Amino acid sequence: MRVVGLLTKTAFLLLVILFAIFSIAQEQSTARSATSSANVNQKVFVFVQRTDRHAKYSSAEVFHNVLTDLLDYLKTKNVAIAVDEFGGRNHAEGATPMDTIFAIARDAKASSVMYVVVDRPVTKWLKITVQCFDMNQKQLWQEEASSGGGLSGGHGFEVSTKKLHAQIDKRLGQDGLPIFAAAREPVAEKQ
């Protein structure tokens, strides 16, 4: 009888230990899933706006080149970009109220807004200002790149975008500029 009681107690103890191990493993898996879901849901809405001064003293082509360069650059850096599915709105060649931009961002399910202003100051070929906001319109950070040197606006574009890329690199993965998690490669089985 004593052996049966001891075996019963041992079996019960092993069952409790297995249950505890299973519970801990499931909690860790749930926590990882929640973290992964949070990262997947973080996206930035990018909106590029042209100033009146840029419209007057520079070409629409330069503005669209800045827009294309920025979006392409963010994609190469795996930035999670929220897209306006309704109208594809991501730029304006004139003044757009911030409330409108944030409304579009909310519709696109963004967690932050990158507001980019393309300007043509009197002493510069090009000036690009980037401000990043949370969805409560609180500014998280700001960067600026410009160029007034060289003999042409093309040189100003190259210099300004290169500077902007370097500044954005410092912000990747920080508040307001989420990046997609790298896809994990499956581990090859040893044979």
Residue frames as a rotation matrix with the C-alpha (Angstrom) as fourth column:
MET 1
0.559 0.829 0.000 0.00
0.829 -0.559 0.000 0.00
0.000 0.000 -1.000 0.00
ARG 2
0.391 -0.489 -0.780 2.77
0.246 -0.761 0.600 2.31
-0.887 -0.427 -0.177 0.83
VAL 3
-0.675 -0.665 0.320 4.28
0.440 -0.015 0.898 1.95
-0.592 0.747 0.302 -2.63
VAL 4
-0.128 0.722 0.680 0.94
0.959 -0.085 0.271 2.77
0.253 0.687 -0.681 -4.29
GLY 5
0.767 0.408 -0.495 0.57
0.568 -0.791 0.227 5.93
-0.299 -0.455 -0.839 -2.15
LEU 6
-0.031 -0.877 -0.479 4.11
0.163 -0.478 0.863 6.99
-0.986 -0.051 0.158 -2.98
LEU 7
-0.702 -0.184 0.688 3.54
0.674 0.140 0.725 6.40
-0.230 0.973 0.026 -6.70
THR 8
0.316 0.902 0.294 0.30
0.932 -0.354 0.085 8.39
0.181 0.247 -0.952 -6.57
LYS 9
0.672 -0.123 -0.730 1.99
0.302 -0.855 0.422 11.31
-0.676 -0.504 -0.537 -4.84
THR 10
-0.428 -0.903 -0.031 4.90
0.244 -0.149 0.958 11.20
-0.870 0.402 0.284 -7.33
ALA 11
-0.457 0.345 0.820 2.53
0.888 0.118 0.445 11.09
0.057 0.931 -0.360 -10.30
PHE 12
0.657 0.741 -0.138 0.53
0.753 -0.654 0.069 14.00
-0.039 -0.149 -0.988 -8.88
LEU 13
0.344 -0.631 -0.695 3.72
0.157 -0.691 0.705 16.01
-0.926 -0.352 -0.139 -8.29
LEU 14
-0.688 -0.597 0.413 4.94
0.464 0.075 0.883 15.33
-0.558 0.799 0.225 -11.85
LEU 15
-0.018 0.787 0.617 1.54
0.982 -0.101 0.158 16.38
0.187 0.609 -0.771 -13.21
VAL 16
0.778 0.266 -0.569 1.71
0.459 -0.859 0.227 19.68
-0.428 -0.438 -0.791 -11.27
ILE 17
-0.133 -0.918 -0.375 5.25
0.115 -0.390 0.914 20.33
-0.984 0.078 0.157 -12.54
LEU 18
-0.659 -0.067 0.749 4.26
0.727 0.200 0.657 19.60
-0.194 0.977 -0.083 -16.16
PHE 19
0.422 0.883 0.206 1.23
0.900 -0.436 0.021 21.87
0.108 0.176 -0.978 -15.84
ALA 20
0.591 -0.274 -0.758 3.42
0.228 -0.845 0.484 24.68
-0.773 -0.459 -0.437 -14.45
ILE 21
-0.540 -0.837 0.083 5.94
0.268 -0.078 0.960 24.29
-0.797 0.541 0.267 -17.27
PHE 22
-0.374 0.498 0.783 3.15
0.923 0.118 0.366 24.31
0.090 0.859 -0.504 -19.87
SER 23
0.671 0.688 -0.277 1.58
0.723 -0.690 0.039 27.44
-0.164 -0.226 -0.960 -18.31
ILE 24
0.219 -0.687 -0.692 4.86
0.085 -0.693 0.715 29.35
-0.972 -0.216 -0.094 -18.27
ALA 25
-0.723 -0.500 0.477 5.62
0.469 0.153 0.870 28.38
-0.508 0.852 0.124 -21.89
GLN 26
-0.012 0.810 0.586 2.16
0.984 -0.094 0.150 29.51
0.177 0.579 -0.796 -22.99
GLU 27
0.711 0.225 -0.666 2.51
0.452 -0.872 0.188 32.87
-0.538 -0.435 -0.722 -21.18
GLN 28
-0.252 -0.891 -0.378 5.84
0.063 -0.405 0.912 33.50
-0.966 0.206 0.158 -22.90
SER 29
-0.670 0.065 0.739 4.35
0.726 0.264 0.635 32.59
-0.154 0.962 -0.224 -26.29
THR 30
0.433 0.896 0.099 1.40
0.901 -0.434 -0.009 34.93
0.035 0.093 -0.995 -25.71
ALA 31
0.487 -0.331 -0.808 3.74
0.204 -0.856 0.474 37.76
-0.849 -0.396 -0.350 -24.67
ARG 32
-0.646 -0.756 0.106 5.85
0.237 -0.067 0.969 37.27
-0.725 0.651 0.222 -27.84
SER 33
-0.342 0.608 0.716 2.70
0.934 0.139 0.329 37.27
0.100 0.782 -0.615 -29.98
ALA 34
0.675 0.610 -0.415 1.47
0.673 -0.740 0.009 40.48
-0.301 -0.285 -0.910 -28.35
THR 35
0.056 -0.753 -0.655 4.84
0.024 -0.655 0.755 42.15
-0.998 -0.058 -0.018 -28.95
SER 36
-0.782 -0.333 0.527 4.91
0.482 0.214 0.850 41.00
-0.396 0.918 -0.007 -32.57
SER 37
0.091 0.906 0.414 1.35
0.991 -0.122 0.050 42.22
0.096 0.406 -0.909 -33.10
ALA 38
0.609 0.093 -0.788 2.23
0.376 -0.908 0.184 45.61
-0.698 -0.408 -0.588 -31.62
ASN 39
-0.416 -0.850 -0.322 5.18
0.016 -0.361 0.933 45.96
-0.909 0.383 0.163 -33.99
VAL 40
-0.661 0.227 0.715 3.10
0.744 0.320 0.586 44.93
-0.096 0.920 -0.380 -36.99
ASN 41
0.371 0.928 0.037 0.41
0.928 -0.371 -0.023 47.46
-0.008 0.043 -0.999 -36.12
GLN 42
0.231 -0.368 -0.901 2.86
0.251 -0.872 0.421 50.37
-0.940 -0.323 -0.109 -35.91
LYS 43
-0.005 -0.224 0.975 2.88
1.000 -0.004 0.004 52.30
0.003 0.975 0.224 -39.19
VAL 44
-0.441 -0.209 -0.873 3.77
0.278 -0.956 0.088 55.83
-0.853 -0.204 0.480 -40.17
PHE 45
0.591 0.624 0.511 1.70
0.747 -0.186 -0.638 57.89
-0.303 0.759 -0.577 -42.57
VAL 46
-0.521 -0.836 -0.170 3.98
0.627 -0.511 0.588 59.96
-0.579 0.200 0.791 -44.82
PHE 47
0.660 0.714 0.232 2.62
0.712 -0.497 -0.496 63.23
-0.239 0.492 -0.837 -46.18
VAL 48
-0.503 -0.864 0.013 4.73
0.778 -0.447 0.442 65.57
-0.376 0.233 0.897 -48.35
GLN 49
0.644 0.749 -0.154 3.66
0.657 -0.645 -0.391 69.16
-0.392 0.151 -0.908 -48.87
ARG 50
-0.270 -0.680 0.682 5.01
0.911 -0.409 -0.046 71.85
0.310 0.609 0.730 -51.18
THR 51
-0.204 0.161 -0.966 5.25
0.558 -0.791 -0.250 75.46
-0.804 -0.590 0.072 -50.03
ASP 52
0.847 0.531 -0.005 3.98
0.347 -0.560 -0.752 78.38
-0.403 0.635 -0.659 -52.09
ARG 53
0.437 -0.772 -0.461 7.57
-0.657 -0.624 0.422 79.64
-0.614 0.119 -0.780 -52.35
HIS 54
-0.497 -0.598 0.629 8.70
-0.025 0.735 0.678 76.31
-0.867 0.321 -0.380 -53.84
ALA 55
0.240 0.685 0.688 5.80
0.775 0.291 -0.560 76.41
-0.584 0.668 -0.462 -56.32
LYS 56
0.921 0.149 -0.359 6.84
-0.022 -0.902 -0.432 79.92
-0.388 0.406 -0.827 -57.37
TYR 57
0.426 -0.856 -0.294 10.63
-0.860 -0.483 0.161 79.49
-0.280 0.185 -0.942 -57.62
SER 58
-0.686 -0.640 0.346 11.09
-0.494 0.759 0.424 75.79
-0.534 0.120 -0.837 -58.44
SER 59
-0.492 0.482 -0.725 9.48
-0.713 0.255 0.653 73.15
0.500 0.838 0.218 -60.61
ALA 60
0.528 0.754 0.391 6.80
-0.848 0.496 0.187 70.58
-0.053 -0.430 0.901 -59.83
GLU 61
0.601 -0.374 -0.706 9.30
-0.133 0.825 -0.550 67.99
0.788 0.424 0.446 -61.07
VAL 62
-0.529 -0.821 0.216 11.69
-0.321 -0.043 -0.946 68.77
0.786 -0.570 -0.241 -58.20
PHE 63
-0.202 0.550 0.810 8.83
-0.977 -0.059 -0.203 68.41
-0.064 -0.833 0.550 -55.70
HIS 64
0.807 0.571 -0.147 7.79
-0.586 0.806 -0.084 65.04
0.071 0.154 0.986 -57.14
ASN 65
0.200 -0.827 -0.525 11.41
-0.126 0.509 -0.851 63.90
0.972 0.236 -0.002 -57.22
VAL 66
-0.638 -0.368 0.676 11.69
-0.676 -0.153 -0.721 64.63
0.369 -0.917 -0.151 -53.48
LEU 67
0.257 0.846 0.467 8.43
-0.940 0.330 -0.080 62.74
-0.222 -0.419 0.880 -52.85
THR 68
0.825 0.054 -0.563 9.54
-0.327 0.858 -0.397 59.71
0.461 0.511 0.725 -54.89
ASP 69
-0.164 -0.977 -0.135 13.06
-0.262 0.175 -0.949 59.71
0.951 -0.120 -0.285 -53.43
LEU 70
-0.492 -0.004 0.870 11.76
-0.863 -0.130 -0.488 59.82
0.115 -0.991 0.061 -49.86
LEU 71
0.545 0.784 0.298 9.17
-0.803 0.590 -0.085 57.07
-0.242 -0.193 0.951 -50.31
ASP 72
0.686 -0.367 -0.628 11.65
-0.187 0.745 -0.640 54.84
0.703 0.557 0.443 -52.15
TYR 73
-0.383 -0.892 0.239 14.28
-0.451 -0.045 -0.892 55.44
0.807 -0.449 -0.385 -49.47
LEU 74
-0.200 0.390 0.899 11.87
-0.966 0.078 -0.248 54.58
-0.167 -0.918 0.361 -46.64
LYS 75
0.831 0.527 -0.178 10.87
-0.555 0.809 -0.197 51.38
0.040 0.262 0.964 -48.44
THR 76
0.304 -0.794 -0.527 14.51
-0.155 0.504 -0.850 50.31
0.940 0.340 0.030 -48.82
LYS 77
-0.690 -0.542 0.479 14.89
-0.512 -0.101 -0.853 50.78
0.511 -0.834 -0.208 -45.05
ASN 78
-0.570 0.543 -0.616 11.80
0.508 0.823 0.255 48.60
0.646 -0.168 -0.745 -44.37
VAL 79
-0.942 0.326 0.075 9.85
-0.286 -0.666 -0.689 51.45
-0.175 -0.671 0.720 -42.79
ALA 80
-0.552 0.825 0.124 6.26
0.808 0.565 -0.166 50.40
-0.207 0.009 -0.978 -42.10
ILE 81
-0.978 0.170 -0.125 4.27
-0.200 -0.932 0.301 52.93
-0.065 0.320 0.945 -44.13
ALA 82
-0.273 0.957 0.101 0.51
0.418 0.212 -0.883 53.37
-0.866 -0.199 -0.458 -43.71
VAL 83
-0.961 -0.034 0.275 -1.23
0.274 -0.243 0.930 53.83
0.035 0.969 0.243 -47.06
ASP 84
-0.440 0.848 -0.295 -4.36
-0.530 -0.511 -0.677 55.85
-0.725 -0.142 0.674 -47.74
GLU 85
-0.734 0.188 0.652 -6.43
0.466 0.838 0.284 53.13
-0.493 0.512 -0.703 -49.41
PHE 86
0.263 0.947 -0.185 -9.29
0.508 -0.299 -0.807 55.55
-0.820 0.118 -0.560 -50.16
GLY 87
0.976 0.194 -0.095 -7.53
0.048 -0.623 -0.781 58.02
-0.210 0.758 -0.618 -52.40
GLY 88
0.408 -0.897 0.170 -3.81
0.890 0.349 -0.295 57.37
0.205 0.272 0.940 -52.28
ARG 89
0.831 -0.051 0.554 -3.35
-0.061 -0.998 0.000 60.80
0.553 -0.034 -0.833 -50.74
ASN 90
0.512 -0.713 -0.479 0.26
0.841 0.304 0.448 61.28
-0.173 -0.632 0.755 -49.65
HIS 91
-0.660 -0.743 -0.115 1.13
0.701 -0.663 0.261 64.76
-0.270 0.092 0.958 -50.95
ALA 92
0.614 0.788 -0.054 -0.22
0.710 -0.581 -0.398 68.20
-0.345 0.206 -0.916 -51.73
GLU 93
-0.267 -0.696 0.667 1.09
0.894 -0.438 -0.099 71.00
0.361 0.569 0.739 -53.89
GLY 94
-0.175 0.239 0.955 -0.54
-0.194 -0.959 0.205 73.58
0.965 -0.149 0.214 -51.66
ALA 95
-0.742 -0.123 0.659 -1.41
-0.643 -0.149 -0.751 74.18
0.191 -0.981 0.032 -48.03
THR 96
-0.019 0.705 -0.708 -3.28
0.058 0.708 0.704 71.32
0.998 -0.028 -0.054 -46.36
PRO 97
0.318 0.177 0.931 -4.56
-0.840 -0.402 0.363 71.70
0.439 -0.898 0.021 -42.78
MET 98
-0.743 -0.663 0.092 -2.88
-0.606 0.608 -0.513 69.41
0.284 -0.437 -0.854 -40.25
ASP 99
-0.266 0.726 0.634 -6.29
-0.615 0.378 -0.692 68.21
-0.742 -0.574 0.346 -39.07
THR 100
0.673 0.489 -0.555 -6.97
-0.733 0.334 -0.593 66.91
-0.105 0.805 0.583 -42.59
ILE 101
-0.111 -0.816 -0.567 -3.60
-0.707 0.466 -0.532 65.14
0.699 0.342 -0.628 -42.71
PHE 102
-0.826 -0.197 0.529 -4.26
-0.547 0.506 -0.666 63.47
-0.137 -0.840 -0.526 -39.36
ALA 103
0.205 0.955 0.216 -7.76
-0.710 0.297 -0.638 62.45
-0.673 -0.022 0.739 -40.47
ILE 104
0.552 -0.101 -0.828 -6.26
-0.713 0.458 -0.531 60.74
0.433 0.883 0.181 -43.53
ALA 105
-0.536 -0.841 -0.076 -3.63
-0.629 0.458 -0.628 59.09
0.563 -0.290 -0.774 -41.29
ARG 106
-0.487 0.439 0.755 -6.31
-0.656 0.388 -0.648 57.77
-0.577 -0.811 0.099 -38.92
ASP 107
0.618 0.743 -0.257 -8.25
-0.706 0.382 -0.597 56.34
-0.345 0.550 0.760 -41.88
ALA 108
0.344 -0.604 -0.719 -5.01
-0.576 0.469 -0.670 54.65
0.742 0.644 -0.186 -43.00
LYS 109
0.962 0.122 -0.245 -4.67
0.118 0.624 0.772 53.16
0.247 -0.771 0.586 -39.47
ALA 110
0.084 -0.976 0.200 -1.36
0.131 -0.189 -0.973 54.91
0.988 0.108 0.113 -38.86
SER 111
0.530 -0.013 -0.848 0.27
0.842 0.130 0.524 55.15
0.103 -0.991 0.080 -35.44
SER 112
-0.045 -0.550 -0.834 2.28
0.421 -0.767 0.483 58.25
-0.906 -0.329 0.267 -36.38
VAL 113
0.907 0.323 0.269 2.61
0.392 -0.416 -0.821 60.92
-0.153 0.850 -0.504 -39.08
MET 114
-0.297 -0.951 -0.090 5.73
0.715 -0.284 0.639 61.99
-0.633 0.126 0.764 -40.95
TYR 115
0.815 0.573 -0.093 5.01
0.424 -0.696 -0.579 65.48
-0.396 0.433 -0.810 -42.26
VAL 116
-0.238 -0.939 0.248 7.49
0.824 -0.060 0.564 66.63
-0.514 0.339 0.788 -44.90
VAL 117
0.766 0.420 -0.486 7.71
0.152 -0.854 -0.498 70.19
-0.624 0.308 -0.718 -46.24
VAL 118
-0.052 -0.729 0.683 9.54
0.981 0.090 0.171 70.92
-0.186 0.679 0.710 -49.50
ASP 119
0.746 0.260 -0.613 10.60
0.295 -0.954 -0.045 74.57
-0.597 -0.147 -0.789 -49.66
ARG 120
0.188 -0.689 0.700 12.70
0.907 -0.152 -0.392 76.91
0.377 0.709 0.596 -51.82
PRO 121
0.527 -0.056 -0.848 14.16
0.546 -0.742 0.388 79.61
-0.652 -0.668 -0.360 -49.60
VAL 122
0.960 -0.148 -0.238 15.77
-0.262 -0.776 -0.574 82.66
-0.100 0.614 -0.783 -51.23
THR 123
0.216 -0.976 0.005 19.31
-0.968 -0.214 0.134 81.53
-0.129 -0.034 -0.991 -50.33
LYS 124
-0.433 -0.324 0.841 18.88
-0.331 0.925 0.186 77.77
-0.838 -0.198 -0.508 -50.95
TRP 125
-0.789 0.192 -0.584 18.13
-0.523 0.291 0.801 75.53
0.324 0.937 -0.129 -53.91
LEU 126
0.094 0.782 -0.617 16.08
-0.079 0.623 0.778 73.24
0.992 -0.024 0.120 -51.72
LYS 127
-0.731 -0.213 0.649 15.08
-0.658 -0.035 -0.752 72.83
0.183 -0.976 -0.114 -48.10
ILE 128
-0.041 0.679 -0.733 13.36
-0.061 0.730 0.680 69.69
0.997 0.072 0.011 -46.80
THR 129
-0.590 -0.047 0.806 11.91
-0.786 -0.192 -0.587 69.68
0.183 -0.980 0.076 -43.29
VAL 130
-0.230 0.478 -0.848 10.66
0.067 0.877 0.477 66.44
0.971 0.053 -0.233 -41.73
GLN 131
-0.513 0.181 0.839 8.54
-0.849 -0.250 -0.466 66.44
0.126 -0.951 0.282 -38.59
CYS 132
-0.565 0.338 -0.752 7.24
0.156 0.940 0.304 63.28
0.810 0.054 -0.584 -36.97
PHE 133
-0.427 0.556 0.713 4.13
-0.864 -0.484 -0.139 63.32
0.268 -0.676 0.687 -34.77
ASP 134
-0.928 0.336 0.159 2.20
0.243 0.871 -0.427 60.82
-0.282 -0.358 -0.890 -32.72
MET 135
-0.497 0.794 0.349 -1.53
0.675 0.101 0.731 60.57
0.545 0.599 -0.587 -33.43
ASN 136
0.386 0.565 -0.730 -2.28
0.878 -0.468 0.101 63.17
-0.284 -0.680 -0.676 -30.71
GLN 137
0.737 -0.167 0.654 -0.32
0.366 -0.716 -0.595 65.68
0.568 0.678 -0.467 -32.83
LYS 138
0.813 -0.581 -0.038 2.54
-0.197 -0.336 0.921 65.76
-0.548 -0.741 -0.388 -30.34
GLN 139
0.643 -0.643 -0.416 5.83
-0.594 -0.077 -0.800 66.30
0.483 0.762 -0.432 -32.17
LEU 140
0.939 -0.342 0.042 8.25
0.267 0.798 0.541 63.42
-0.218 -0.496 0.840 -31.58
TRP 141
-0.071 -0.991 -0.110 11.22
0.524 -0.131 0.841 64.72
-0.849 0.002 0.529 -33.56
GLN 142
0.929 0.281 -0.242 12.27
-0.032 -0.590 -0.807 66.99
-0.370 0.757 -0.539 -36.43
GLU 143
-0.094 -0.952 0.293 15.06
0.635 0.169 0.754 66.95
-0.767 0.257 0.588 -39.02
GLU 144
0.829 0.297 -0.474 16.02
-0.123 -0.729 -0.673 69.40
-0.545 0.617 -0.568 -41.74
ALA 145
-0.127 -0.865 0.485 18.27
0.681 0.280 0.677 69.22
-0.721 0.416 0.553 -44.80
SER 146
0.883 0.384 -0.269 19.07
0.089 -0.701 -0.708 71.95
-0.461 0.601 -0.653 -47.29
SER 147
-0.103 -0.929 0.356 21.59
0.848 0.105 0.520 73.03
-0.520 0.355 0.777 -49.88
GLY 148
0.801 0.308 -0.514 22.45
0.064 -0.897 -0.438 76.40
-0.595 0.318 -0.738 -51.31
GLY 149
-0.127 -0.959 -0.254 25.76
-0.404 -0.184 0.896 75.51
-0.906 0.216 -0.364 -52.94
GLY 150
-0.357 -0.110 0.928 26.58
0.639 0.695 0.328 74.29
-0.681 0.710 -0.178 -56.42
LEU 151
-0.938 -0.095 -0.334 25.67
-0.168 -0.719 0.675 75.69
-0.304 0.689 0.658 -59.78
SER 152
-0.573 0.762 -0.303 22.27
-0.368 0.091 0.925 74.06
0.732 0.642 0.229 -60.19
GLY 153
0.121 0.752 0.648 19.14
-0.990 0.042 0.136 72.90
0.075 -0.658 0.750 -58.42
GLY 154
0.667 0.061 -0.743 20.11
-0.223 0.967 -0.120 69.33
0.711 0.246 0.658 -59.33
HIS 155
-0.430 -0.878 -0.208 23.15
0.107 0.179 -0.978 69.64
0.896 -0.443 0.017 -57.09
GLY 156
-0.570 0.298 0.766 20.89
-0.784 -0.478 -0.397 71.02
0.248 -0.826 0.506 -54.33
PHE 157
0.562 0.810 -0.167 18.58
-0.752 0.585 0.304 68.02
0.344 -0.046 0.938 -54.69
GLU 158
0.342 -0.517 -0.785 21.45
0.129 0.853 -0.506 65.52
0.931 0.072 0.358 -54.44
VAL 159
-0.705 -0.680 0.203 23.02
-0.060 -0.228 -0.972 67.20
0.707 -0.697 0.120 -51.42
SER 160
-0.348 0.647 0.679 19.72
-0.916 -0.388 -0.101 67.73
0.198 -0.657 0.728 -49.58
THR 161
0.673 0.661 -0.332 18.41
-0.591 0.751 0.295 64.21
0.444 -0.002 0.896 -50.08
LYS 162
0.042 -0.747 -0.663 21.74
0.217 0.655 -0.724 62.67
0.975 -0.114 0.189 -49.09
LYS 163
-0.804 -0.301 0.512 21.75
-0.359 -0.442 -0.822 64.72
0.474 -0.845 0.248 -45.86
LEU 164
0.031 0.923 0.385 18.12
-0.985 -0.038 0.171 63.79
0.172 -0.384 0.907 -45.19
HIS 165
0.542 0.109 -0.833 18.83
-0.199 0.980 -0.001 60.08
0.817 0.167 0.553 -45.67
ALA 166
-0.477 -0.817 -0.323 21.64
0.216 0.248 -0.944 60.25
0.852 -0.520 0.058 -43.10
GLN 167
-0.727 0.260 0.636 19.36
-0.656 -0.536 -0.531 62.01
0.203 -0.803 0.560 -40.61
ILE 168
0.378 0.918 -0.116 16.51
-0.862 0.395 0.317 59.56
0.337 -0.020 0.941 -41.13
ASP 169
0.077 -0.437 -0.896 18.91
-0.019 0.898 -0.440 56.64
0.997 0.051 0.061 -40.62
LYS 170
-0.875 -0.445 0.189 19.42
-0.151 -0.120 -0.981 57.84
0.460 -0.887 0.038 -37.04
ARG 171
-0.454 0.798 0.397 15.64
-0.877 -0.322 -0.356 57.72
-0.156 -0.510 0.846 -36.44
LEU 172
-0.178 0.397 -0.900 14.88
-0.554 0.716 0.425 54.27
0.813 0.574 0.093 -37.88
GLY 173
-0.241 0.179 -0.954 13.01
0.498 0.866 0.037 52.09
0.833 -0.466 -0.298 -35.42
GLN 174
-0.962 -0.079 -0.261 12.47
0.266 -0.485 -0.833 54.96
-0.061 -0.871 0.488 -32.98
ASP 175
-0.208 0.934 -0.291 9.15
0.483 -0.161 -0.861 56.54
-0.850 -0.320 -0.418 -32.04
GLY 176
0.362 0.522 -0.772 7.26
-0.362 -0.685 -0.633 57.57
-0.859 0.508 -0.059 -35.12
LEU 177
0.145 -0.376 -0.915 9.42
-0.984 0.041 -0.172 55.66
0.102 0.926 -0.364 -37.61
PRO 178
0.346 0.055 0.937 8.63
-0.472 0.873 0.123 51.94
-0.811 -0.484 0.328 -37.16
ILE 179
-0.393 -0.476 -0.787 10.35
-0.915 0.288 0.282 49.32
0.092 0.831 -0.548 -39.26
PHE 180
0.716 0.587 -0.379 9.09
-0.579 0.802 0.147 45.89
0.390 0.114 0.914 -40.24
ALA 181
0.335 -0.587 0.737 10.73
-0.549 0.514 0.659 43.09
-0.766 -0.625 -0.150 -38.30
ALA 182
-0.397 -0.564 -0.724 13.10
-0.918 0.254 0.306 41.15
0.011 0.786 -0.619 -40.53
ALA 183
0.721 0.620 -0.309 11.66
-0.638 0.768 0.051 37.91
0.270 0.160 0.950 -41.78
ARG 184
0.076 -0.697 0.713 13.39
-0.757 0.425 0.497 35.04
-0.649 -0.577 -0.495 -40.06
GLU 185
-0.123 -0.235 -0.964 15.00
-0.846 0.532 -0.022 32.41
0.518 0.813 -0.265 -42.19
PRO 186
0.896 0.412 0.166 14.00
-0.439 0.765 0.472 28.86
0.067 -0.496 0.866 -41.25
VAL 187
-0.012 -0.916 0.400 16.83
-0.858 0.215 0.466 26.86
-0.513 -0.338 -0.789 -39.79
ALA 188
0.162 0.007 -0.987 17.91
-0.782 0.611 -0.124 24.11
0.602 0.792 0.105 -42.17
GLU 189
0.856 0.172 0.488 17.64
-0.451 0.710 0.541 20.65
-0.253 -0.683 0.685 -40.73
LYS 190
-0.240 -0.970 -0.030 20.88
-0.935 0.223 0.277 18.72
-0.262 0.095 -0.960 -40.36
GLN 191
0.759 0.507 -0.409 20.93
-0.617 0.761 -0.200 15.43
0.210 0.404 0.890 -42.19
